[in-house]
Amino acid sequence: MDNCVINNNKRVNLLEIPTVEIEKLRSYLSVSNLRPISFFGSDWGSAVKLFVALADDERGEIILCSSLIDKSIKSYESITKDNYQYHMFEREFFEQFRIEPLGHPWLKPVRKNLNDYEFFQMEGEELHEVAVGPIHAGVIEPGHFRFSCQGEKVYNLEIMLGYQHRNCESLMVKNPSNQLAESICGDSTIAYNLAYSQVIEELSDTKITNKAKIIRRIALEMERIAIHIGDLGAILGDIAYLMGKEVFATTRTLVINTMLEISGSRFGRGLIVEGGVNFDIDKKLSEKISAMLDNVKKTVEKMTKAALSSSTVMSRLEKTGSLSTETAQQINLVGLMGRAFGVNLDSRFDFLDEFYKDFKLKPFIATNDAYSRFRIRYKEIIDSIFIVKKLLQKLEEFKNEEIKVQMNPLIPNGFALSVVEAWRGELVHAATTNEQGQLSRYKIKDPSFNNWFGLALALRNNGISDFPLCNKGFDLSYCGFDL
């Protein structure tokens, strides 16, 4: 199969990506053991150019291939029939370009939901349906959940999203900016801004300083720590362990308030910019961050031990929302949820980052229930605290470097891709430029794009009252999905 190989956060000449017939590409992808991480079309005049990026996790490489599909061709044989990892990608591609993957087992809208949307239905005298949303209480974003139940037992959950039509990818082409990137998914401000900046820097051949790189990674890990701590509290709140909920909520505040001291925003808005970062971390602030993390670690360890020593907590967490590792791999779960179901994936280590390689850390792999989802967050908090403290020490080596460099113009006919391990998991930003050196396509894949279907499967054969616990354990993004 014709393809080219790149490393993460690297560019390639757009015209050097091999292009093959869709039948040949389909034959290759249907049997390939490499994971799809990006799969998107781009308008190519009288044709649609399909770009596919595959992850070779063992080698830490990204394989690129493409196909040029004439717009008169209205269909091709579905890849998903043989390789289910493509089920969401093909649905999205069909929705955007109306080229049908024939034989796709579940060819429904991804975002453009119509009034005549047909939900899966089950028949039987004792069966009933429960509809939740799309309007929810509180600050939850819009999403519709349709449960097929017998009594309290859930046989099937269908999740319909796509209520927020924000057109983020087109906006990014028209007016790319750090402000737009960090606004797409508010709880992943740092991760989104980092992925965007790395793509633009590659497409402009701009080399930033080591100091800026380290500050970015410190912020990324602090974002992971803060959200994971908040989620531990939210999980405990859903099972009425209120002491844990309040302790973790207070502890999370310590982390985000420290982010406020770094950048002026508790969520790190304005910190990362094309060419580096806007704010430095001096020795005094570094010491303050380190001391704060020491206190946070003690509190998290103590509260986690207390919570998991409670028989009532364990009775709710264990064996709730289970899924086999085989199924998790088959549907391409990534990141935190992949690791919670036994899938050994972590972009920080699979595509080895230069500032992570000396840590000798390995992803914590759990197995398959709400307890796993709680436990893995705890372990990742402890690891991320270790990483931040090491990075703060490393920062001293580059204290005399600048934090920001001048950006170069975008190069023509470029393709760049950045994979960032956001706190949810594998976040992928890809972009192309045209012959004039202007952005021509920008594609975003949030980890939630992979993982929402995992939530639907994990709830099967559980009680409907377990849905809040499972939903919070997955804690997936609506706005990261509804692009």
N, C-alpha and C positions, 0 to 999 in steps of 0.2 A: 504494500500500500504506500503510495506517495505521500510524504509528510515532511515537516521540518520540526526540529527540536529546539526549544529555548528553555532558559531558566526563568524562575519567577522574577518579576520586576525587570524584565528585559524586553527589548523591542526587536522587531524583525521588519524587513521591507515587505510591505503588503503584497507586492507583486511576486515575491519569492515563496509565498505560501502555495504549495502545490494544489492544483484544482483538478478534480476527477469527476466522472459522471456520477450522478446520484446513486445509480444501481451499484456501482463499485464501492462507493463510500458506505452505502447501507450494508453491503455484504461484510465489509471490514468491521464496522461498528457493532453489528449484531453478534459477532463472536469474540470481539476484543475483550480482554480482561482488564483493560485500562478504564479508569473512571471518567465519565464526562463531567467537566467542571464549568464549561460554557458551551452554549449551542444556540446560535442566533443568526438571523438573516439580515441582509443589508440590501437596499434597493440598488440595482446595478443597471439602470436603464431598462432595457427590454427583458432583463432577467433578475433573478434574486440570487445573491451570493450567500451561501450557507457556510458559516464558519463554525468549526468544532475544535474545542480544546480539551485534551485528555490528560489526566494526571497519571504519571508513572511514579507512584508513591515510593517504590523501593529505590529508584534511581534519583528521585527528587527532581524530575524533569517534566516539562510540559510539551506535549506533542500537538502540533497544529495541522489541520487539514481543512479542505474546503471543497465545495461543489457549486457550480454555476447552473442554476435551474431556470430554463426559459419560462417566462410567465404564461406561455400558452400551455405548458404542462401543468395540469391541475392536481396531480397526485403522484405518489410514489409508494412503494411497499413499506409499511411501518417497520421501524427498527424495534419498537417496543414489544412486538410480538415475540421476539427472541431474546431481548435484553431489556428488562423492565426498568433499568436505571434511566431510560430515556422517556419515561411516560409523561412527565411534566414538561420536558423540553419540547417534545413533539406537539403537545397540546398548545403550548405558547406559540410555536412557529406557525402552526395552522391558523391560530387566531389572528396573527399579525399579517400573514401573507396569503391565506386561503389556499395553500397547497396541502392537500389532504394526505395524511399517512394512512393508507388503506389497511384496514384490519386492526387498527389501534383499538385495544380492548375497552377504553374509557375516554372516548374523544368528546370531552365536554369543555365548556368555556373555562378559561383560567381567571380572567378578569372581566371580560365583557359579558356580564350576566344579563340575560334577557328575561322578560316576564314569563316566557314559556319554558324556563329551565325545568328539565325533567329530573326530579330526585329519584334515586333508587328506592324501590318500594318492595316490601315484603307482605305476604298475604297470610292470613290465619285469624281465627276467631279471637285468640288471646293476645294478638299483636296490636300495638298502638304506636303512634308517632308522637314525638315531643319536638316542638320547634322552638329554638332559642335564638333571639336576635333577628335581624342585624343590629337593632338598637338595644344597647345594654345599659345597665345601671352604672353610675359613676363615670369614670374616664376611659372605659374600655372602648376601643375603636370598633367600627362596624364589621361584623362577620356573622354569617348565618350557620347554625349548627342544627342538623336534622337527625334525630335519634330514632332508630327503629328498635322497639323494646317489647319484651314479654315481661309484664310486671315491672320490676326494677332493673332487670337484666338487659343490658345493651347488646343487641346482635350486630348492629351496624351504625356507624356515625358517618354522615356525609357533611363535609365542610365546604361552604360556598363563600368565597372572598371576592374581592374586586369592586367594592363599593366606592373606593377612593380613586377617582380618575385624575391623577396629578400630572401625568405625562412627564415624569422626571427625566427620562432618558433623552427625550427631544429637547427639553429645556437645557440639558447639559451640553448638547451640541450647539444650541443657539447662543447660550450665554454661560459658558463654564466658569465656575468660581468655587473657592473653598467654602464660601457661605452657603451656596446651594448644596454642595456635597455633604456638609455636616448637618443640613436640615432635613435630609431625606428620611433618616431613621434616628430619632432623637436620643434613644438609649444606646446608640452605637456611634455617637458623634465622632469620637477619635478614630475608630476603625474605618468609617466611611471617608473621612477627610484624609486619612493616611493612604488608603487605596487610591483615591482620586489623585492626590499629590504625586504618588509614585508613578502612576500612569503618565501624567502630564510631564513630569521630569524626564521620564524615559523618552517620550515623544519629542522632547526638545533637547535631548542630550545635555541635560543640566545635572551636574554632580554636586550634591549637597555635602556638608561637612559631617564628620563623625559625631561631633557634638550634637548637631541637630537630629541625627539618626537616633542617638541614645535618648534624647529628651522625648522624641516621639514614642519610643518603645516604653519608656517609663510611664507615659500617659496611657498607652494602650493597656498595660498591665494594671494600672490603677483603675481604669474603667472596668476591667474584668473583675477586680477585687470588689469594687463598689456594687456592681450589679449582682454578682454572686451572693454577697452578704444580704442584699435586699431580698433576693429570691429565697434564701434560707428562711428569713423571717416570714415571707409571704406563704411559703409552704406550711410552716408551722401555724400560721394564722388560719389557714384553710382547714386545719384539723383541730382548731380551738386550743392550741398550746400557746396561750397569749403571752406568757412571760418571754418565751423565745422570740415571738414576733416583735415585741417591743425592744428587747435587747439588741437584736440584729438591726432593727430600723435605726436605733440610736447609733450603733457602731458604723453603719453605712454612712451616716452623716459626717462622721469624723474624716472619712476618706474623701468625700466630695467637697467638703469645706477646705480641705488641703488643696484639691484641684483648683478651687476658687483663688487661693493664695498664689498659685502658679500663674494662672491665666486670666483671672478676673471672672471666670465662669465656673460654676460647680460641675458642669458637664464638659468642660474643656473647649467650649466654643471660642474660636479665634486663636487657639494655640498653634495649630498646624497651618502652614501657608505654603504655597508653591515656592520652592527654593529653600525650605527649612522650617523654622518655627519663629514665632513672634516674641516669645518670652524665654528668658534664661533661668537656669536653676543654679544659684551660687552656693557656696559651701554652707552658709548659714541656713538657707532654705533646705538644702540637702539633709542636713542634720535633723531639722525639724520633721521632714518627711519620714526619715528613718525611725525616729523616736515614736512618731504617730503609728507607724506600722507595727512596731514592737508591741504597743498597747493593744492595737487591733487584733493582732495574732493571739495574744493571751485571752482576750475576751471571746474570740471566735472558738478557740479550743475549749474553753471552759463551758461555754453555752452549748456547743455541739455535744460534748460529753454528757451534759445534763439531759439534753433532749433525747439523745439516743439511749439513755439509761431508763427512759420512761417506757413502761410496757404498753401504755395507751398510744404513745407516738409510734412505736414499732409495729403495733397491730394495724395501724392505718397505712404505714409506709410499705411494709413487706408484702410482696405478691400483688401489689396494686399497679395496674397499667403495664403489664408485661408484654414483651416482644422478643422473639428469638433473634440471635445474632445473624442467622442465615437470612431472615426476613429483612432485618435492618440493612444488611449488605445489598440484598436484592433490590430494595427501593432506594438505595443510595443515601441513607442517612449520613449526615456529616456533623463534625464538631462535637459540642458537648453532648448532644443526644446520640450521636453515633457511638461515642465512647461509653455512654451510659448503657448501651446495649451490646457492648463487646467489640465494637469496630475500632480498630487501632489507627485513627487518623488525627493528626494535628499539624496544621500548615506550618507552625513555627519550627517544627522538627522534621517534617517530611520534606519541605522546601527549606533546607536548613539556613536560617538567618545567621549572618556573620556575628551578631552579638549574642546569640543564644548557644552557639556551638560549644562553648566551654563550660556550660552549666551542668552537663551530663544528667539532664532530667529526661524522664520518659513519661509519656501521657499515662494518666491513671485510667485504667480500663475496668469498668464495672460490668455487672450483669443484670439487667432487664426489669427493674421495678422502680417504684417511687423512692424506695430506700436508696437505690443506686443513684438516682438523680439528685438526692440530697447529699449523699456521701461524696459524689464526684465534685460537687461544687465546693464542699469543704476542702478537699484535697487540692483543688486548683487555686483556691484562695491562699493556702499555705505556700504553694509553689510560686505563685505570682508575687507574694511578699518577698520571698527569697530572691526572685529575679530582680525586682525593683531595687532592693538593697545592693545587690551586686552591680547593677547598672549605675547606681548613684556613685559607687566607688570607681567604676570605670570612667565616669564623667570627668573625674579629676585629671585623667591623662590628657584630656582635650580641652581643658579649661580656657586656654588662650585662643581657641578657634572661634570664628564667627558663628552666629546662629542662623544666618540667612545669607544666601548668595543671589546674584542677579540671574533671572531666568533668560534662557535663550528662546528664539522663535521656534514654533513647532516645525518639525521636518515634514516634507511631503511624502505621501505614500507610506505612512508608518502604521504599524500594528503593535500595540503594547498591552500587556496583561499583568495585573497585580492580584495576588492572592494574599489576603490578610486573615489571620485567625482572630476574628472578632470574638467577643465573649460567647456568642451563640455558636460560632464555628466558622466554616469556610466562606468568607466573603470574597467575591470575584468581581473586579472591574476590568473591562476591556474596552479599548477605543481604537479607532482608525482615523487617519487623516487622508485628505484628497491630494490631488496634484498641486494645489495651491498652498498646502500646509495648513489647512483648516480642518477642525474636527468634522468628520462625516458620519460617524456612528459611535454611540456610547452605550455600552451594555452593562447592566448590573445584575448580579445574581446573589441575593441574600441567602444565608443558610436556611432561613425559614421556607424558601422555595422548595428545598429538598425535604424539609422535616414535617410540614403540616400533615402530610398523608400518614406519617408515622404515628402522630397523635390519634388519628382516626382508627388505625389498626390496633393501637395499644389499648384503646378503651373497650374493644370487643370482649364480651363475657364478663365485664365488670358491672357493678351497680351504677345507675345513672347518678347517684349521689357522689360517686368517686370522680365525676368529671371535673369539678373545680380543682381537686388535688392533682389530677393528671394534667389538666390544662396549665396550671401554674408550674408544675414540674417541668413541662416542655418550655413554657414561657416564650412562645414564638411571636414573631412580629407581623402585625397587620400592615403597617406602613412600609416595612421592608419588602413585603410581598406585593402590595398594591402600588406599583411604580407608575 
